[in-house]
Amino acid sequence: MNCSKLAENRTPELGMEFNSEEDAYNFYNKYAFKMGFSVRKDYLNKDKDGVTTSRRYSCRKKGVKCKYEGDVMPKRTRAPTKTGYGAKMVIVLFRGTMKYRVHDLVLEHNHELHIAQCAHMMPSQRKVSEAQGFQAEISKDAGLSLKQSHELMGKEAGGMGNVGYTREDLKDIFLDCEEQITNIFWADAGMLIDYKFFRDVITFDTTYKTNKEYRPLGVFVGFNQHKQIVIFGAALMYDETIDSFKWVFGTFLEAMCGKRPSTILTDQDHAMAAALSVVMPETFHGLCTFHIRRNFMKHFGNHYKENSDLPYMFGACMYEFEEVEQFNKVWEAMVKKHNLENNEWLSGLYRIRDKWARCMMKERWTAGMRSTQLSESLNAAIKNHLKLDHDLVQFFRHFNRVVDEKRHNELIAEYEMRQKLPMVGLRQTPMLVHASETYSPTMFVAFQNEYGESTAMIMLRQQDAAIIVEFAVMRYDGGPERIVVFNRNDLSVRCSCKKYENEGILCGHALKVFDTVGIKIISPEYIKSRWTKRARAGDCFDRRGQEVVADPKVMISTRYREFAPAMIKVATRAAMSEDTSKVAITVISDLSKRVELLLSESKEQPLQNKKNLNMEERDKIEIVSESEPTSVSFEEYMFMGCRSSIDSVSTHSMSQTVNGPPNAVAPDIDKSQMGRNNTQGLQLRVDVASPENEVDE
């Protein structure tokens, strides 16, 4: 079969012919990239002259994990990746034409295929070219770390997925016119999509101070199905007043189509609490236990030095007691013992105990979150990328690096979820098998732990009342007694520990009752979609009803991945001599002219053209001043709001250009850059003195 026919038909067929073994492998590997599996070179046969007569290419997940035959089982074993016998392509040398023909072919897979965004992580798609190796060496000589070198190559290639290898493979060989702008909120398309699926519980923290003016950075953060950080938006604030927080929360809800979270966790900031009660009155406002403990140490740090039991009693009230009566009893004893009846901070904290005490929050949906430590860990990541002297453009550019890093971590988790099989402790248990097929790996481990706890539970007593059955459950070695109510009609269960209501996963007490009454799989009503492998199933629409696409560059990126390896290969070979270099430059110059001619003749435009974006209307950036509002438009799935702090905009014209990420506007841009387009960003020109003007791209 000739090459042109191969280009047209990307699916392997019996009888296909290839000029060489390498051509066959390259064809099958390209097909594997499109489908979402990795290829492994299996056995080959050669004749006495060393010519390959047959070869098998198979899916990398083919095979069976070997059983451990040693005397002592290892404490830790790798998660299995093999799924038995699956897809393969066998080629045999046809002596008449000396071409390789497809002799045996299996296209069906017995496992879940990888998504397109993870395709570059598959082993058979990863290769460090000679030129890339040279570039890595140069980066190392320049003092860049392995991570920094890999990030640099990802930027140059248009994303990590275009590099062609992972970091591990390398081991082998702000519009800020000082006092004019106060608060800025930023969220991109990916954040809108993340919020659609994981908006039930969020945290908001303003601990990190971003620049030399020490302006607070407020970040909206949540959990994904892997219990990893997802960022829903960021606000660069001038101060932490009630008005500023009202503006930030209101802008956040506007960007997220008015959809409020069920729960939001913050620190003990009174201005923040006042703003939330106005903007989000229906959302439960919880307090971060981490900040409460830190404030406790500020007020009662001396008790730690004196070996007092005050910290332990306070900690028990916060984390341990599940009954209100027990909490009140210990709290009263603690206050009386340490003469703290007149302590204003402690008295104020007690008045809002429904926002932090375990006994008051156990029926509140928190997805297992009790603090803003997600934001704290994010702050640590931000510190690695930001400096105090960054202007707004630099700030958002570097903040975007943090966002990209978190999204890449989720892609890795998605890849691992499809690559590795769950470690099911009891494979003959239908409920565990069902859970392993349903939950994300992280949540399956949590469920499996609860199931293990259920095996240590005993039934103390059982009270039947027709439809309702009440069980008293306790661990065999002691512990609190739990009351589990089972409904024979709808097969529902409620436990007094309230773990499901709080964390979204069944407790060991409820699982013990299910096992007792003969229920062997998890009822759909007890499976939270946010914890499942399919947590992101469904479409996301913006406030105008337009579908939001996280990455409108996917098609361009896919084409790029097809062209880049071939061009790199040509460049690598052509660089070997001066004559080949001249020929290559001439051919590339002619090719470039033909491409530009075709693009100008057709209606296909680069990504910057609005016809190729995934929205019909232009979004708005609103610069709200005390006088006239200024609106500037931009063509990107991004929402930004700015609030002016002065009575009027300055009278002189201030034309600014942004050349960088599509989520920032800032001054101090080199005039030589004005008018330049950047495929990785968006060029904005803002005339602050002319409110009627719009940003042109």
C-alpha positions in Angstrom: 0.0 0.0 0.0 1.5 3.4 -1.0 2.0 6.3 1.3 -0.7 8.4 -0.1 -3.3 5.8 0.7 -1.9 5.4 4.1 -2.4 9.1 4.7 -6.0 8.8 3.7 -6.7 5.7 5.7 -5.6 6.1 9.3 -7.2 2.8 10.6 -5.2 -0.4 10.2 -6.6 -3.1 8.0 -5.6 -6.6 7.2 -3.5 -6.8 4.0 -2.0 -3.3 4.4 1.6 -3.2 3.2 4.6 -1.1 4.4 8.0 -0.6 2.8 9.7 -1.2 6.1 9.2 -2.3 9.7 9.8 1.3 10.8 7.0 2.6 8.5 4.6 0.0 10.0 5.5 1.0 13.6 5.2 4.8 12.8 1.8 4.2 11.2 0.5 2.1 14.1 1.9 4.6 16.6 0.1 7.5 14.9 -3.1 5.5 15.0 -2.5 4.8 18.7 -2.0 8.5 19.4 -5.4 9.3 17.7 -7.2 6.5 19.6 -5.5 7.0 23.0 -3.3 4.0 23.8 0.4 3.4 23.9 2.2 0.9 21.6 4.8 -1.7 22.7 7.1 -3.6 20.4 6.6 -7.2 21.1 8.3 -10.2 19.7 10.1 -10.3 16.3 11.5 -13.1 14.2 14.6 -12.8 12.0 16.0 -15.0 9.3 19.6 -16.2 9.2 20.6 -12.9 7.4 19.2 -10.8 10.2 16.2 -9.6 8.2 13.0 -9.2 10.2 10.4 -11.6 8.9 7.6 -10.9 11.4 6.9 -8.6 14.2 4.0 -7.9 16.6 3.0 -4.4 17.9 0.6 -4.5 20.8 -1.2 -2.2 23.3 1.1 -1.4 26.2 -1.6 -2.5 28.7 -1.5 -6.1 27.2 -0.3 -8.7 29.6 -0.8 -10.0 33.1 1.0 -8.9 36.2 3.3 -11.6 37.6 2.5 -13.0 41.0 5.0 -12.5 43.7 6.9 -15.7 44.4 9.1 -14.6 47.3 8.8 -15.7 50.9 7.8 -12.3 52.2 5.3 -10.0 50.4 6.6 -6.5 49.8 5.0 -3.8 51.9 4.4 -1.6 48.8 3.6 -2.9 45.4 3.0 -1.0 42.1 -0.6 -0.5 41.0 -1.2 -2.9 38.1 -1.4 -1.6 34.6 -1.9 -4.8 32.6 -5.4 -5.8 31.5 -4.8 -9.1 29.8 -4.9 -9.7 26.0 -6.0 -6.8 23.8 -5.3 -4.8 20.7 -2.4 -5.8 18.4 -1.1 -5.6 14.9 1.2 -8.4 13.5 3.2 -7.8 10.3 4.9 -10.5 8.2 7.5 -10.0 5.4 6.1 -10.9 2.0 9.0 -12.3 0.0 7.5 -11.6 -3.4 7.6 -7.8 -2.9 9.9 -7.6 0.1 7.2 -5.6 1.9 5.6 -6.0 5.3 2.0 -7.0 5.2 -0.6 -6.9 8.1 -1.2 -10.5 8.9 -3.1 -10.4 12.2 -5.1 -7.5 13.6 -7.2 -6.8 16.7 -8.6 -3.3 17.1 -10.8 -3.8 20.2 -9.4 -2.7 23.6 -10.4 -4.2 27.0 -9.6 -1.0 28.9 -10.5 2.7 29.0 -8.6 4.8 26.4 -6.7 7.9 27.3 -8.1 11.4 26.5 -6.5 13.5 23.8 -5.0 16.0 26.4 -3.1 13.1 27.9 -1.8 11.6 24.7 1.6 13.2 25.0 2.2 11.3 28.3 1.9 7.9 26.7 5.4 6.2 26.5 5.3 5.4 22.8 4.6 9.1 22.0 7.5 10.4 24.1 10.9 11.0 22.6 13.6 13.5 23.2 15.1 14.5 19.8 18.7 15.3 19.3 17.9 19.0 19.0 15.9 18.9 22.1 18.7 17.2 23.9 21.0 20.0 22.9 18.5 22.6 24.0 18.2 20.9 27.4 22.0 20.9 27.8 22.1 24.7 26.9 19.4 25.3 29.5 21.3 23.4 32.1 24.5 25.4 31.3 22.4 28.6 31.7 21.5 27.6 35.3 18.0 26.4 34.7 16.6 23.5 36.6 15.2 20.5 35.0 11.7 21.8 35.7 12.4 25.3 34.4 14.0 23.8 31.3 11.0 21.7 30.6 8.6 24.6 31.2 10.7 26.8 28.8 10.4 24.1 26.1 6.6 23.9 26.8 6.2 27.6 26.2 8.2 27.5 23.0 6.2 24.6 21.7 2.8 26.1 22.6 2.1 23.9 25.6 3.4 20.9 27.5 1.5 18.6 25.2 3.6 19.8 22.2 7.0 19.1 23.7 7.0 15.4 22.9 8.3 14.2 26.2 7.8 14.5 29.9 10.1 16.0 32.5 11.1 12.6 33.6 12.4 11.8 30.1 15.0 14.6 30.4 16.7 12.7 33.3 17.9 10.2 30.8 20.2 11.9 28.5 -1.4 44.1 36.6 -4.0 48.0 34.1 -2.2 49.4 37.2 -1.8 53.3 37.1 -0.8 53.4 40.8 -3.9 55.1 42.5 -6.3 54.7 39.6 -7.2 51.0 39.8 -8.1 49.4 43.1 -9.7 45.9 42.7 -9.3 43.5 39.8 -10.9 40.1 39.3 -9.8 37.5 36.8 -11.1 34.2 35.6 -10.6 32.3 32.4 -12.7 29.7 30.5 -11.0 26.8 32.3 -12.1 28.3 35.6 -15.7 28.6 34.5 -15.7 25.0 33.5 -14.1 23.9 36.8 -16.6 25.9 38.7 -19.5 24.2 36.9 -18.5 20.8 38.2 -16.9 21.6 41.6 -18.6 24.7 42.8 -20.4 23.1 45.8 -17.6 23.9 48.3 -15.1 26.7 47.8 -12.5 28.5 49.9 -11.5 32.2 49.7 -8.3 33.4 51.2 -6.4 36.8 51.1 -3.3 35.8 53.1 -0.8 36.3 50.3 0.4 39.8 49.6 1.4 40.2 46.0 3.6 43.2 45.4 5.7 45.9 47.0 2.5 47.8 48.0 1.4 44.6 49.8 -2.0 44.4 48.1 -3.8 41.2 49.0 -4.4 38.5 46.5 -7.8 36.8 47.0 -8.1 33.3 45.4 -11.2 31.2 45.0 -10.2 27.6 45.3 -11.9 24.2 45.5 -11.4 20.4 45.1 -11.7 18.3 42.0 -12.6 14.6 41.9 -8.9 13.7 42.7 -9.0 16.1 45.7 -6.5 18.3 43.9 -6.6 22.1 43.9 -8.7 23.8 41.2 -8.7 27.6 40.9 -12.0 29.3 40.2 -10.8 32.9 40.1 -8.4 35.5 41.5 -8.9 39.0 42.8 -6.1 41.6 43.2 -7.4 43.9 45.9 -6.5 47.5 47.0 -7.7 46.9 50.6 -9.8 44.5 52.7 -12.9 46.6 53.4 -16.6 45.6 53.2 -17.0 47.5 49.9 -14.0 45.8 48.3 -15.2 42.3 49.4 -18.7 43.1 48.1 -17.3 44.0 44.8 -15.1 40.9 44.6 -17.9 38.5 45.6 -20.4 40.1 43.3 -18.1 40.1 40.4 -17.2 36.5 41.0 -20.9 35.5 41.0 -21.5 37.5 37.8 -18.6 35.7 36.1 -20.0 32.4 37.2 -23.5 33.0 35.8 -24.9 33.8 39.3 -24.5 30.2 40.5 -23.7 30.3 44.2 -21.7 27.7 46.1 -23.3 25.6 48.8 -20.4 26.3 51.2 -17.6 28.8 51.4 -14.8 28.7 53.9 -12.8 31.8 54.9 -10.8 33.2 57.7 -12.2 35.3 60.6 -12.3 38.6 58.7 -15.3 40.6 59.9 -15.4 42.7 56.6 -15.5 39.5 54.6 -18.3 38.0 56.7 -20.3 41.2 56.4 -19.9 41.2 52.6 -20.8 37.5 52.3 -24.0 37.9 54.3 -25.1 40.5 51.7 -23.8 39.0 48.4 -24.3 35.3 49.2 -27.0 35.1 52.0 -28.0 31.5 51.0 -24.5 30.1 51.1 -23.2 28.6 54.3 -20.2 30.5 55.6 -17.8 28.3 57.5 -14.6 29.4 59.2 -11.2 28.0 58.5 -10.0 25.9 61.4 -6.4 26.6 60.5 -6.8 30.3 61.0 -8.8 29.8 64.2 -5.9 27.7 65.7 -3.4 30.3 64.6 -5.4 33.1 66.2 -5.8 31.0 69.3 -2.0 30.8 69.6 -1.7 34.6 69.2 -4.1 35.1 72.2 -3.1 32.2 74.4 0.5 31.3 73.3 1.7 31.4 76.9 -0.4 28.4 77.7 1.8 26.3 75.3 4.9 27.1 77.3 3.2 26.4 80.7 2.1 22.9 79.6 -1.5 23.9 80.1 -4.3 21.7 79.0 -6.1 24.7 77.4 -4.9 24.0 73.9 -5.9 20.4 74.1 -9.4 21.2 75.5 -9.9 23.8 72.8 -8.7 21.4 70.1 -11.1 18.8 71.3 -14.0 21.2 71.1 -13.1 22.1 67.6 -12.3 18.7 66.1 -13.5 15.8 68.4 -16.8 16.3 70.1 -19.8 15.3 67.9 -22.6 16.0 70.4 -23.6 19.6 71.3 -24.1 18.7 75.0 -20.6 17.3 75.3 -19.1 20.4 73.5 -21.0 22.8 75.8 -19.9 20.9 78.9 -16.2 20.9 78.1 -16.2 24.5 76.8 -17.8 25.7 80.0 -15.3 23.7 82.1 -12.4 25.1 80.0 -13.5 28.7 80.4 -14.1 28.4 84.1 -10.8 26.5 84.8 -8.7 29.1 83.1 -10.7 32.2 84.1 -11.6 33.2 80.6 -15.2 34.2 81.1 -14.4 37.8 80.2 -12.1 37.1 77.2 -13.7 38.9 74.3 -12.0 36.9 71.5 -13.1 33.5 73.0 -16.6 34.8 73.8 -17.0 36.1 70.2 -15.7 32.7 68.8 -18.3 30.8 70.9 -21.1 33.0 69.6 -20.3 31.8 66.0 -19.5 28.2 67.0 -21.9 27.0 64.3 -19.3 28.0 61.7 -16.4 25.9 63.1 -17.2 23.4 65.8 -17.5 19.8 64.5 -20.7 19.1 66.5 -22.3 22.1 64.7 -20.9 21.4 61.3 -21.3 17.7 60.9 -24.5 18.0 58.9 -23.1 20.8 56.7 -21.8 19.8 53.3 -18.1 20.6 53.2 -16.7 17.8 50.9 -14.3 17.0 53.8 -12.8 20.5 53.8 -12.5 22.3 57.2 -9.9 24.9 56.4 -8.4 27.1 53.6 -5.2 25.1 53.6 -5.8 24.6 49.9 -5.3 28.3 49.5 -2.3 28.1 51.9 -0.6 25.5 49.7 -1.4 27.6 46.6 0.2 30.6 48.2 3.4 28.6 48.6 3.3 27.8 44.9 2.6 31.4 44.0 5.7 32.5 46.0 7.8 30.3 43.8 6.8 32.3 40.7 6.1 35.9 41.8 8.2 38.7 43.0 7.3 41.8 45.0 8.3 44.2 42.1 6.1 42.6 39.5 3.6 44.9 37.6 0.2 43.7 36.7 1.2 42.1 33.4 4.0 40.2 35.0 1.8 39.2 37.9 -0.9 37.7 35.8 1.6 36.1 33.5 3.3 34.3 36.4 0.0 33.6 38.1 -1.0 31.9 34.9 2.0 29.6 35.3 0.7 28.5 38.7 -2.8 27.8 37.2 -1.2 25.8 34.3 0.8 23.8 36.8 -2.3 22.8 38.7 -4.2 21.9 35.5 -1.2 19.8 34.4 -1.3 17.9 37.7 -5.0 17.0 37.0 -4.0 15.7 33.6 -1.4 13.5 35.2 -4.1 12.2 37.6 -6.4 11.6 34.7 -3.7 9.7 32.8 -2.8 7.6 35.9 -6.5 6.8 36.5 -6.8 5.3 33.0 -3.4 3.7 33.1 -3.4 2.0 36.5 -6.0 -0.4 37.8 -7.4 0.3 41.3 -5.8 -1.7 44.1 -8.9 -3.6 45.3 -8.2 -5.3 48.6 -11.0 -7.9 48.4 -11.6 -8.6 44.7 -14.5 -10.9 45.4 -16.5 -8.1 47.1 -19.1 -6.7 44.7 -19.4 -3.4 46.5 -15.6 -2.7 46.3 -15.5 -3.7 42.7 -18.4 -1.3 42.0 -16.7 1.5 43.9 -13.4 0.9 42.0 -15.3 1.3 38.7 -17.2 4.4 39.8 -15.0 6.6 42.1 -11.8 8.4 41.2 -8.7 6.6 42.6 -8.4 9.0 45.5 -12.0 8.6 46.5 -11.9 4.8 46.0 -9.1 4.6 48.6 -11.2 6.6 51.0 -14.3 4.3 50.3 -12.2 1.2 50.7 -10.9 2.4 54.1 -14.5 2.9 55.2 -15.4 -0.6 53.9 -12.5 -2.0 55.9 -13.8 -0.2 59.0 -17.2 -1.8 58.4 -15.7 -5.3 58.8 -14.6 -4.2 62.3 -18.2 -3.2 63.3 -20.6 -5.2 65.4 -24.4 -4.9 65.8 -25.3 -4.1 69.4 -29.1 -4.2 68.9 -31.8 -3.9 66.3 -35.2 -2.4 66.5 -37.8 -3.1 63.8 -40.8 -0.8 63.2 -42.4 -2.1 60.0 -40.7 0.0 57.3 -38.0 1.6 59.5 -35.2 -0.5 61.1 -32.9 1.1 63.7 -29.5 -0.5 64.2 -27.0 0.3 67.0 -23.4 -0.1 65.6 -20.0 0.1 67.3 -16.5 -1.1 66.6 -15.7 -4.4 68.2 -12.8 -2.9 70.3 -14.9 0.0 71.6 -15.6 3.5 70.5 -18.8 5.7 70.2 -22.1 4.0 69.5 -23.7 5.0 66.2 -27.4 4.8 65.3 -28.1 3.8 61.7 -31.7 4.1 60.4 -32.5 1.9 57.4 -35.7 2.3 55.3 -36.9 -0.9 53.8 -39.1 0.9 51.3 -36.5 3.0 49.5 -33.4 1.2 50.8 -32.1 4.5 52.2 -29.8 4.8 55.2 -28.9 7.5 57.7 -26.1 7.4 60.2 -25.7 9.6 63.3 -22.1 10.2 62.5 -23.2 12.3 59.4 -20.2 11.4 57.4 -22.1 11.1 54.1 -23.9 14.5 54.7 -20.6 16.1 55.4 -18.1 14.4 53.1 -20.2 12.7 50.4 -19.0 9.2 51.1 -20.7 6.4 53.0 -19.4 5.6 56.5 -18.4 2.2 57.8 -21.5 2.1 60.0 -23.8 2.5 57.1 -21.9 0.0 55.0 -22.2 -2.5 57.8 -25.9 -2.2 57.8 -26.0 -2.5 54.0 -24.0 -5.7 54.3 -26.4 -7.0 57.0 -29.5 -6.4 54.9 -27.9 -7.9 51.8 -27.2 -4.8 49.7 -24.0 -5.5 47.8 -23.6 -2.4 45.5 -23.7 1.3 46.2 -27.1 2.9 45.5 -26.8 5.7 42.9 -28.3 8.2 45.4 -25.2 7.7 47.6 -22.7 8.4 44.8 -21.7 12.0 44.5 -20.9 12.8 40.9 -18.2 15.2 41.9 -16.2 12.2 43.3 -16.6 9.9 40.3 -14.4 9.3 37.3 -17.0 11.0 35.2 -17.1 14.2 37.3 -16.6 16.4 34.3 -19.3 14.9 32.1 -21.5 17.5 30.5 -21.2 20.9 28.8 -20.6 24.3 30.3 -22.3 27.5 29.2 -21.5 31.1 30.0 -24.0 33.8 31.1 -25.0 34.4 27.5 -25.8 30.7 26.9 -22.7 30.2 24.7 -20.8 26.9 25.2 -17.5 27.4 27.0 -14.5 25.5 25.6 -11.5 25.4 27.9 -8.9 25.3 25.2 -9.9 26.7 21.7 -6.4 25.9 20.5 -6.9 22.2 20.5 -7.3 21.8 16.7 -4.3 24.1 16.1 -2.3 22.2 18.7 -3.3 18.8 17.1 -2.1 20.0 13.7 1.1 21.4 15.3 1.8 18.0 16.9 1.6 16.4 13.5 3.9 18.9 11.8 6.4 19.7 14.5 8.2 16.2 14.6 8.6 16.2 10.9 9.9 19.7 10.8 12.3 19.1 13.7 13.6 16.0 12.0 14.2 17.9 8.7 15.9 20.7 10.7 18.1 18.3 12.6 19.3 16.5 9.4 19.7 19.7 7.4 21.9 21.3 10.1 24.5 18.6 9.5 26.0 20.5 6.5 26.0 24.0 5.0 24.6 22.8 1.6 21.7 20.9 3.2 21.0 24.0 5.4 20.8 26.3 2.4 18.4 23.9 0.6 16.2 23.5 3.7 16.0 27.3 4.2 15.0 27.8 0.5 12.4 25.1 0.7 11.0 26.4 4.0 10.9 30.0 2.6 8.9 28.8 -0.4 6.6 26.7 1.8 6.0 29.6 4.1 4.9 31.8 1.2 2.5 29.1 -0.1 1.0 28.6 3.4 0.4 32.4 3.8 -1.1 32.5 0.3 -3.5 29.7 1.1 -4.5 31.3 4.4 -5.2 34.6 2.7 -7.3 33.0 0.0 -9.3 30.8 2.4 -11.4 32.0 5.3 -9.4 30.0 7.8 -7.7 32.5 10.1 -5.2 32.2 13.0 -6.5 31.8 16.5 -6.6 35.6 17.1 -9.4 36.0 14.5 -12.8 36.1 16.2 -14.4 33.9 13.5 -12.4 31.0 14.9 -13.1 31.6 18.6 -15.8 29.6 20.5 -18.1 32.6 21.1 -20.2 34.9 19.0 -20.2 38.0 21.2 -17.4 39.9 22.7 -16.9 39.7 26.5 -16.5 42.9 28.5 -13.9 44.2 30.9 -15.5 46.9 33.0 -13.4 49.7 34.4 -15.8 51.2 36.9 -15.1 54.7 38.1 -17.0 57.0 40.3 -18.0 59.0 37.2 -18.4 57.3 33.9 -17.9 53.6 33.3 -15.3 52.5 30.8 -15.8 49.3 28.8 -13.2 47.6 26.8 -13.9 44.5 24.8 -11.8 41.4 24.2 -12.1 38.2 22.3 -11.3 35.5 24.8 -13.2 33.4 27.3 -12.1 35.5 30.2 -13.8 37.9 32.7 -12.0 40.8 34.2 -13.4 43.7 36.3 -11.6 46.7 37.5 -12.9 49.2 40.1 -11.4 52.8 40.1 -10.5 54.5 43.3 -10.5 58.2 42.1 -13.3 60.6 41.3 -12.4 60.9 37.7 -10.0 59.5 35.2 -7.0 61.5 34.5 -7.3 64.0 31.6 -4.2 62.9 29.7 -4.5 60.1 27.3 -3.0 56.8 28.5 -2.9 54.3 25.7 -1.6 51.0 27.0 -0.8 47.9 25.2 -0.8 44.4 26.7 1.2 41.7 25.0 1.0 38.6 27.0 -1.6 36.5 28.7 -5.3 37.1 27.8 -6.1 38.0 31.4 -4.1 41.1 32.2 -3.9 44.8 31.3 -0.9 46.8 32.4 1.2 49.8 31.7 4.9 50.1 31.1 5.0 48.1 27.9 7.8 48.7 25.5 6.6 50.8 22.5 8.4 48.5 20.2 6.0 45.8 21.1 2.9 47.8 20.3 1.0 46.4 17.4 2.6 43.0 17.7 0.3 39.9 17.9 1.0 37.0 20.1 -0.7 33.7 19.7 -0.2 32.9 23.3 -1.8 36.1 24.5 -4.1 38.9 23.5 -3.1 42.4 22.5 -5.2 45.2 24.1 -5.0 48.9 23.6 -6.9 50.8 26.4 -7.5 54.6 26.2 -8.5 55.3 29.8 -9.3 58.9 29.0 -11.8 57.8 26.3 -14.5 55.7 27.9 -16.3 55.2 24.6 -13.3 53.5 23.0 -13.0 49.8 22.7 -10.0 47.6 22.7 -8.9 46.6 19.3 -7.2 43.4 18.7 
